[in-house]
Structure formats: structure tokens, C-alpha cells
């Protein structure tokens, strides 16, 4: 890393600290403050020298964010809520991606390859934004759990769908049986990688009572599971999610000492804060540099379709569980719909679309527009909806 990059990173972290102080005092969501700060820095001529790339998001920033959130997902509650969470996160994601893809093809005039890629990448709700919002607003426990768990699994599902669509466009065999098998192996392989890597490292951790060794092993679990899964063409997101849940449920206080467990939670809180800060400031910096004006029509169509897709992903599926123990209130359904924010993963996938795609520039522009709407409009109104409803 060059000296200029180190200085830029220092500036980003300093600005993030100032934003955290100010937003806490005025009651503004932290993520919105960071994106606004990134835009302001770019407009003022101090745009980041650190480029927002798929590699930076996937290999550096996403694993700690996924891992930290997964540490707090209790296995007992996840098992209890799994039918609802998985239905929204998997079936809902497929439905949402299909609605967006069909709409972009017929309404925006995009070809099927670009429409399908955009539908897949924009179906991913952003766990970074969602989890930050739920923490700040101190949402009710079940609502917070549903939002966080669904956004984490949804991320993995969307990334898998995007990969399958990209492979199909690239010429891979596309029979229904082949696609189904690829989906299962990508998901199952990711989960298996996470469990194997984290499980092996926890067995090593139990032989030490040094909290620094334990912290190092958890870091290896977060990044190692992600990188191994990606190397094997499985889902890195789901690998890190599985690793985090295993460490949080089986490792904390059992394979890891009590003092090490406490240090682990604090360390990953700090790591998530750093990653959050960099992600959102870079999003703001890139938003300011994005020529969105030339993509206003497809951006408006894309934003409307994303909302329509989320409606179909949430309300019909939750209605199926209304006569069961997993029934949700109307407010919870509204928050699941309107709080399905888009962010870093959608942008990473958009930037990773093939260079040869004719609509690539428009696709990236529309993705940034949808993320901007999500962060500034939905991100500002969800907390108000929670407060007015008395949910927090």
C-alpha cells in the first residue's frame, strides 16, 4: 500500500469517528452520515485514493462484517425461525430477482443477460446497512433477529444466484438439473467450508488460554473460511456466516476461554466498525463520481422494480406462516419490506459484471442509484417508522 493510500485510510477513519460522534448526538443513522461524508469529501476534491472494487469488498471488508454479525445469531433461535428466514431469504430472493429481471428487460429495454445479472445482484439486501440500523434503533429482539438473519442468508443466496447467472451467460451448461445441482453444491459447499475451518481452529483454540491466540484463530476462521470457499467455487458469504455462528454458539465460553470470549466480542465489534466506516465512505465517494444523470429513466424503473420485488418477497411468504407459531405482525412485515436496504454487496457484484456486457455502464449506474435511494430514503424513514410505531 502506498503512503497516499495510508493517509487516505487515516482520513477516512478520522472522518468516521467525527461522523459517529455527530450522528449519535443528532439521531441520524450512522451509515447515512458516512455516505454523506464520502460525497462531501469527493465534492471538496478529497475523494478517496482507495478504489471501491469487488476484491476490496469481498476479500477485505465483507468477511469481518458477516462474521461479527453471525457471532450474535443464537443457534436455538435460528433453528426456530429457520423456515421463515430461509423462505424469505431464498425463495423471496429468487422471486425478487425474477421480477426485477423481467421488468428491466420489458420496461428498460435491456437484454436478458444484463437484466438477469441486475436482478440477481440487486436482490441482495445489505447486512451491513440492516444490522447497523437495527443496532442503532434498538429494535425489538425478534424483529432485529429476523432482519439480521434474513439479510445475512439473503446475501449468500443472491451471490450464489449471481454466480450461476454469470456462469450461464459465459456458456456453462444451463439445464434445470445442472443449475439446481450447482446451487446446492455452492450453498452446501460454503456452509461445509465454514464449519470445517472454524471447527478445526476451535479445536486448536481449546488447547490455549491465551486470548491473543484465540483472537488470531477467530480471525483465521473469518477470512480462511471465506477464501477457501471462494477458491472451491462455493459461497464465501455462507462460509463465513457458518463459521461465525459456530464460533459464537459452540466456541464462545466453551472452546474459547471466558476472558477470550469477551475480548473476541470487543475485537470483532471494533473490526466491524472499521469495515463499516470504510465501506460507507467509499460508497459515498463513488456515488459522487457516478454519472447518474444519464441513467435517470432506467434508475427510476430499477428502483420501482426493486421495491416491487421486495413486496413479493416479503408479504406473500409471511402470509403463509400467519397461522403458525412463526406468524409476524403487520409492522414486522412492513419493516422487513421497507428495511431491506441495498449496499456494498450489490455494488461489488455490479462492478464485477463482465466488461463485454453492452449495458454494463448503465447497470452500474442504476445499481448505485438504487443503493443511494435505499440508504438515504429508506434508511432515514425506517427509524422514524420504528419510533412512531412504538417498536423501539
N, C-alpha and C positions, 0 to 999 in steps of 0.2 A: 504494500500500500504506500502511495506517495505521501510526502509531507502535506501536500494540499488536501488530500483525502482525509488525513488525520485531523487537520484543522477544521475541515468541514464537519466531520463527525463530532468533534468537540463543540462546534457551534450549534449543531442540531440538538445535542444533549443539553446544552445550556438553555437554549430556547425552550426545549421540552420542560425543563424544570420551572422556568418562568410561567409557561402556559399552565402547568399543573397547579401552581400557586394561584394564578388569576382565575382559572375556570372553577376551582373549588370554592373560591370566595363569592363569585357571581352566579354560581349554579349552572354553568354552561357545561355540556358534555365534553370531556377531555379530548376525545377523538376529533370533534369538530374544531376545537381550539387549535389542535396540532395541524390539521389540514389548512385552516385559515392562516396559520403562521407560515406554513410552507409556501402558500400562494403569495403572502406578503413578502417573504424573503426573495422569491423569484422575481416578483414585480419590481422590487427595490434593487435588483441587479446582483443579489447574493444567492442566486439559485445554487442548489447543491451540485457539487462536482461528482457526487456519488450517484451513479445512474440506477434508476429503478429497472432492474432486469429480472427475468424469470429465475435465473440462477441465484441472485441475491435473495429473492423472496423465498424460494423453495429450500435452498441448501443452508441458508444462514438464519433467516428471520422466522420462518414458519415453524420449524421444529420446537423451539422453546415456547412459543405461544400455544401450540397444540398440547405439548407435554404438561405445561403448567396448569392448563385448564383441566386436562384429564386427571391430574393428581387429586382433584377435588370431586370427581364423579364417583359417588359411592356405588359399589357393585350391587348391593341389595336393592337400592332404588332404581338403578339402571335395569336390572333384571325385571323388576316390577313394571316399569314404564316402557320396556323394550318394544312390545307390539305397537304402541302408539308412536314412539320415537322413530322406529325403523320404517314404519309405514309412511310417515311424513317425509323422512329423510331419503328414502329410496324410491318408493312408488311416487311420492309427491315430486321428487326431483325429476323423475322421468316424465311425468305429466307436464310439469312446468317447462322443461326443456323442449318438449314436443310442441306446446302452444307457442312458445317464442319462435322456434324454428319455422313453423308453418306460417306464422304471422309475418316474419321478416321476409320470407320468400314471396308471399302473395301481396303484402302491403308495401314493403320497401323495395321489392323487385330484385332482391339478392338471389344469387344462385343457391342451390341446395347445399353445396359444401360449406359455404360461408354461413348460411342460415343455421345449419345443424351445429357447426362449431360454436357459433354465438349462443345458441340455445343451451348448449351443454355448459359453457363456461359461466354464463350469467345466472344459471340456476343455482349456483353455489352461494348460499348465504355466508357471510363472513364471520367466523367465530371471534376474530379479533375485535370487530366493532360490537357484536352482540354481547360478548362477555364483558367488555369494558362498560357497556351501557347498563347491564344488569347489576354489576358490582356497584356502580356509582349510585344507582337509584334504589338500592337495597330492596329489590323486588321480592315478593313472597317466595318462599323456598321452592314450592313445586313449579311455579311459573319460571323461576330462574333456572331450575334444573332442566325443564323441557326445552327452554330456549337454547341453553348452552349445549345440551346433549344433541339436540337436533341439528344445530349449526355445525358441530364437530363431525357428526356422521354424514351430514349433507355435503360437507366439503369433500370428504373422501369419495362419496358417490358421484359427485359432479366431476371430480378429477378423473375418475375411472371412465365415466361416460365420454368425457372429452378425449381421453386417450384412445378409446375404442373407435370413436368417430374419426379421429385423425388417422388411425391405422387403416380404417376402411377407405378413406379418401386417398391414402397413399398407395392403395392397391391390394391391401390384405383381403383374404377371402372373407366374404361377408354373409354367409348363410346364417339363419337364425340359431342353429345349433352351435356354430363356431363362436358367434357373438356371445351367446349365453355362457358357454364354457370359458371364454376369455374373461367375462365379467366375474364369474365365480372364482376363477383362479387368481385374478388380480386382487379381488377383495380378500379371499381366504389367504392368499399368499402374504398380503400385507399384514393381516392380523397375526398370522403364524410367525412372521419375522419379528414383529413387536414382542410377542410372548417369549420366543426363543432367546432373543438378545437380552431383554430385560430380565427374564428368569435366570439366565446364566450369570449375568452380572450381579444379581441379588444373592446368588449362592456364593459368589466371591465376597460380596459385602458383609455377609454374616460372619465371616472369619476375621473381621476387623472392627475395632471400636473407635477408630479414628474418623471423626466426622468429615475431615477433608478428603479422605479416601472415599468415603461414602458419597460425598457430593460429586466427586470426579466420576464415579461409577454411574451415578444417575445422569450426568451429562453425556457419558458414552451411550447410555441407554436411549436418550432422546435423539441424538444425532446418528448413532450407529444403526438403530432400527430403521430410521428414515432412509439413510443412504443404502443400506443393504437391500431394503425392499425396492428402491428405485433401480438398483443395479440388477435385480432379478426381474424387473418389469412388473413389479407388484405395486400396490398403493403405499407410498411413503407416509401419507397423511394418516391412513388407518393403522399403519405400523406404529407410528409414534403415539397415536391415540391408545392403542392396545398396551404399549409399553408404559405409558403414563398411568393408565388405570391399574395395571399390575403392580407398579411401584407404589401407587397411592393406597391400594387396598391390601396387598399382601406384604409389601416391603416396609411400609411406614409403621414403626413401632414393633415390628416383628423381625424381619431380616436386617433392618436398619435400626440402630440404637435410638432411644428416645431423644437424646440430645442431637443426634444426626438427623432425625426426622424433623425436628424443629428448625434446624439450620437449613435443611433441604427446602422446606416451605418458604423460608425467607429468601433463600438464594433464587429460587425459581420465580418468586414474586418480583424480585429485582430484575432478573433476566427478561421477564415478560414486559416490565416497564420499559426497559431499554429497547427491546424489539418493537413494542408498540410505538414508541417515540419516533424511531427511525422510519417505520412503515408509513405512518400518517403524515409526517413532514415531507417525505419523499413523494407521497401521493399528491399532496398539495402543490409541491414544486412542479411535478409533472403535469398536473391539471392546468396550471398557469401557462405552461408551454404548449398545451394541446390546442390545435386549431379547431375548436368545437363549432365555431360559427358556420363552417361549410357543411356540417353534418346535422343541422338543426332538425330537418324533417325526419331522417332515419332515427335520430336520437329521441325525438318525441314519440315516434312509433315504438321504438325499442323500450322506452321507459313504461309506456302504457301496457305493452305486452308482458313485461316482467311482472308488473303488478297483477295483471290478469292471470298469469301463470301461477303466481303465489296464491291467489284466491282459490284456484282449482287444486293447488297442492295442500291447502290447509282445511277449508271448510267441509268439503265432501268427505275427506278422510276422518276428520274429528267427529263428523256426524255418525260415522259407522260405529264409534265407541260410546255413543251417548247413553246407551242402556247397559253399560258395563261399569266396572269399578274404575276404568280409565277415562270416564267422562270429564269433559272440560267445560268451564263456564264460558259464556259468550265473550266476556272480557279477555279471557285467556286466548280464545280463538282470534280475537281482534289483534292482540299483541303479537301472537305468532305470525299473523299476516303482515301487519304494518312494521313489526320489528325485525323482519327478515332482511337485514341490511346487506348490501354488497360492498366488497372492498378488495383487499390485497390479492386474494386467490384469483378472483375474476380478472384482475388486471394482469397478473402473472401469466394466466392462460391466454389472455388476449395478445400479450406481447410475444407469446410462444407460437402463435399461428404461423403457418408456412409463408415464407416471403413471396412465393409464387401465387398466392391467393389474390385474385383481382380486387376483391373488396377489403383487403387487409387494412388499409388506412382507415376506411370508413368503419370497419369492425372495431378497431382500437379506439377511434374517436367516440363511437357510440357507447362502448364499454366504459370509458372514462366519464361520459355524460351520465350514464345510469348510476355509476358509483357516486358522482357528485350529488345527484338528486337524492340518492339513498342516505348519504352522510348528512347533508345539510337540511333536507326537508323531513325525511323520516326520522333521522337522528335527533332533530330538535323537537319534533312533536310527540314521539313515543314517551319521553319522560313526563311531558305535560299530561298525556293521556293516563299514565300511571298515577300521577298525583291527583288528578281530578276524580279518578275512579275510587280513590282511597286505597289503592292496592299497595301503596308504599308511603 
